Amino acid sequence: MGSLYWQLNDVWPVSSWATIDYKQVKKAAHYKIRDIYQPLMVSCYDPEPDTIGTYIVYATNDYNKRFNCHFEIRTIFFNGSVINTTYA
């Protein structure tokens, strides 16, 4: 499995999906793509969006060695107040 990073750079001045412009200057999306392809990644999924407190956490490890993971998961209102904190 894998992915194909399509349209890396532009070859002339144009608005496009490319993440590097024709002058070889990195666009904002290039930095997000760099973060997405990191060898260690943690993501969280809410299988039941209507309930609070049920989450599935995935840790992806592309290194050839083990890592110990410790998580602090906080549920936060839009105003910044913390509803719940869970440690795993």
Backbone bond lengths (Angstrom), bond angles and torsions (degrees), N, CA, C in turn:
res aa  C-N    CA-C-N  psi(-1)  N-CA   C-N-CA  omega(-1)  CA-C   N-CA-C  phi
1 M - - - 1.439 - - 1.525 108.95 -
2 G 1.293 115.71 158.41 1.444 120.51 179.44 1.504 110.46 177.51
3 S 1.292 114.92 -165.88 1.462 119.40 178.21 1.518 108.53 -144.97
4 L 1.304 115.14 158.59 1.454 122.13 179.18 1.520 107.76 -112.74
5 Y 1.305 116.98 121.23 1.465 122.47 178.70 1.528 106.44 -84.52
6 W 1.325 116.08 100.22 1.446 121.75 -173.73 1.526 110.92 -91.74
7 Q 1.291 117.31 142.20 1.459 125.86 174.53 1.522 111.45 60.86
8 L 1.299 116.48 64.34 1.462 122.74 -179.50 1.521 112.03 -66.69
9 N 1.328 117.28 -47.99 1.461 118.79 -174.85 1.525 111.62 -137.98
10 D 1.331 115.30 158.70 1.458 122.31 175.94 1.526 109.41 -91.87
11 V 1.330 116.49 150.75 1.457 120.19 178.67 1.525 111.53 -106.05
12 W 1.339 118.40 -7.44 1.459 123.50 174.24 1.523 108.40 -152.71
13 P 1.337 118.40 165.20 1.471 120.51 -178.34 1.528 111.25 -64.37
14 V 1.316 116.17 115.03 1.465 121.08 -177.55 1.526 108.63 -161.16
15 S 1.318 117.15 154.66 1.471 121.60 171.15 1.517 107.14 -87.13
16 S 1.318 117.30 123.78 1.459 119.90 -176.43 1.525 110.14 -155.17
17 W 1.323 115.73 -176.73 1.464 122.78 177.83 1.522 112.01 -83.50
18 A 1.303 118.40 -5.17 1.464 121.82 -178.44 1.522 110.32 -61.00
19 T 1.326 116.32 150.64 1.468 120.10 -178.33 1.525 112.74 -103.44
20 I 1.324 117.43 -2.42 1.466 122.35 174.16 1.522 106.85 -130.20
21 D 1.335 117.53 126.31 1.460 119.18 -177.10 1.527 111.31 -79.01
22 Y 1.327 115.80 179.26 1.468 119.93 -173.49 1.522 113.17 -67.92
23 K 1.351 118.22 -17.06 1.463 121.46 175.61 1.529 111.87 -91.24
24 Q 1.328 116.56 10.05 1.471 124.38 -179.49 1.531 112.73 68.58
25 V 1.342 117.56 24.77 1.464 122.89 175.82 1.526 108.02 -92.43
26 K 1.328 116.38 129.54 1.462 120.77 -177.86 1.520 110.43 -73.79
27 K 1.331 115.80 131.97 1.460 121.52 176.24 1.531 108.79 -84.41
28 A 1.328 116.91 169.81 1.471 121.72 -177.07 1.527 111.78 -58.20
29 A 1.317 117.83 -39.18 1.468 121.24 -178.52 1.522 112.16 -62.24
30 H 1.325 117.49 -27.67 1.461 120.87 -179.47 1.534 111.47 -61.35
31 Y 1.326 116.57 -37.64 1.462 120.31 -179.35 1.525 111.25 -71.36
32 K 1.320 117.95 -33.55 1.458 120.69 176.33 1.525 110.35 -69.42
33 I 1.311 117.50 -41.21 1.470 121.16 177.01 1.520 109.93 -61.41
34 R 1.318 117.50 -40.12 1.467 121.71 177.38 1.528 110.33 -58.29
35 D 1.317 117.73 -42.24 1.457 121.63 178.69 1.526 111.94 -67.55
36 I 1.319 116.78 -37.72 1.475 121.11 -178.43 1.530 111.22 -64.92
37 Y 1.324 117.47 -35.07 1.463 121.20 -177.35 1.527 113.92 -91.83
38 Q 1.317 118.61 20.27 1.459 121.23 175.89 1.535 109.55 -66.77
39 P 1.335 119.01 149.40 1.464 121.67 -177.93 1.527 113.71 -71.16
40 L 1.326 118.44 -22.75 1.465 121.95 174.69 1.521 107.98 -117.02
41 M 1.337 116.09 127.60 1.455 119.79 -177.62 1.522 109.89 -143.04
42 V 1.311 116.24 138.04 1.462 121.99 175.70 1.517 107.69 -119.90
43 S 1.338 116.25 132.01 1.457 120.38 176.86 1.519 108.85 -135.32
44 C 1.315 115.32 156.53 1.457 121.62 -176.48 1.524 108.62 -125.78
45 Y 1.322 116.47 141.75 1.453 122.59 -178.09 1.522 108.94 -131.50
46 D 1.314 116.77 135.54 1.468 122.34 178.23 1.525 107.99 -105.22
47 P 1.353 118.79 99.88 1.461 120.90 -176.27 1.528 113.15 -70.30
48 E 1.321 117.31 -22.86 1.462 121.27 179.47 1.526 108.47 -127.13
49 P 1.337 118.08 86.15 1.460 120.33 -173.54 1.530 114.24 -62.82
50 D 1.321 117.51 -18.95 1.465 119.89 -178.64 1.520 113.21 -83.61
51 T 1.328 118.46 -8.66 1.463 121.61 179.93 1.523 109.37 -115.70
52 I 1.317 115.98 155.40 1.463 121.58 178.32 1.520 109.19 -104.24
53 G 1.319 117.24 134.58 1.454 120.84 173.13 1.508 116.02 105.86
54 T 1.327 119.27 -0.77 1.459 121.23 178.76 1.514 108.71 -111.43
55 Y 1.335 117.01 109.55 1.461 121.89 -178.63 1.519 109.54 -135.14
56 I 1.293 115.89 150.63 1.460 122.28 172.08 1.530 106.32 -116.30
57 V 1.329 116.59 126.14 1.466 121.52 -178.95 1.524 108.39 -109.74
58 Y 1.325 116.16 129.14 1.453 122.63 177.89 1.519 108.99 -112.19
59 A 1.309 116.63 136.19 1.459 122.35 173.28 1.523 107.23 -120.19
60 T 1.324 116.90 121.39 1.457 122.38 -179.63 1.521 108.86 -105.41
61 N 1.322 116.19 127.13 1.454 122.14 -176.40 1.528 108.72 -124.86
62 D 1.329 117.43 111.72 1.464 121.66 178.13 1.524 112.64 -98.37
63 Y 1.337 116.74 2.95 1.459 119.95 173.87 1.525 108.90 -80.71
64 N 1.309 116.61 163.70 1.456 120.94 179.93 1.534 109.85 -99.14
65 K 1.330 117.73 42.50 1.453 121.99 177.38 1.531 109.18 -153.64
66 R 1.335 115.20 163.38 1.464 121.29 -177.97 1.522 111.34 -84.70
67 F 1.322 114.27 150.99 1.451 122.33 174.73 1.518 108.50 -132.86
68 N 1.316 116.63 143.54 1.453 121.07 170.85 1.518 108.25 -91.66
69 C 1.311 116.75 134.58 1.461 121.68 -177.96 1.524 109.95 -117.87
70 H 1.305 115.85 136.95 1.459 122.91 173.57 1.525 106.48 -129.92
71 F 1.327 116.35 129.90 1.451 120.76 -175.03 1.519 111.50 -118.49
72 E 1.306 115.37 145.56 1.460 122.64 166.50 1.522 105.73 -121.91
73 I 1.319 115.58 116.29 1.461 120.65 -178.75 1.519 108.24 -110.99
74 R 1.343 115.77 121.57 1.462 120.85 -179.92 1.521 109.93 -116.77
75 T 1.311 116.19 134.24 1.455 122.26 171.61 1.522 106.72 -97.65
76 I 1.330 116.54 123.90 1.463 121.40 -171.43 1.530 109.91 -127.11
77 F 1.343 116.76 136.05 1.461 121.66 171.67 1.522 109.23 -70.65
78 F 1.320 116.93 164.95 1.461 121.17 178.82 1.526 112.29 -63.65
79 N 1.328 117.86 -24.51 1.463 120.11 179.44 1.531 112.45 -82.50
80 G 1.345 117.89 -2.21 1.469 122.15 176.58 1.505 115.12 99.61
81 S 1.341 118.54 -6.88 1.463 119.97 178.94 1.520 110.56 -76.57
82 V 1.329 115.80 138.96 1.470 121.97 -175.86 1.530 109.23 -86.39
83 I 1.334 116.40 127.61 1.456 122.67 177.75 1.519 110.63 -85.89
84 N 1.339 115.42 -47.05 1.467 120.64 -172.69 1.521 108.94 -152.00
85 T 1.331 116.50 145.11 1.457 122.96 173.65 1.517 108.97 -128.75
86 T 1.338 116.66 129.37 1.461 122.43 -179.88 1.516 108.29 -126.52
87 Y 1.324 116.62 139.05 1.462 122.70 177.61 1.523 109.06 -112.72
88 A 1.319 116.26 137.24 1.466 120.08 178.20 1.512 109.17 -139.13
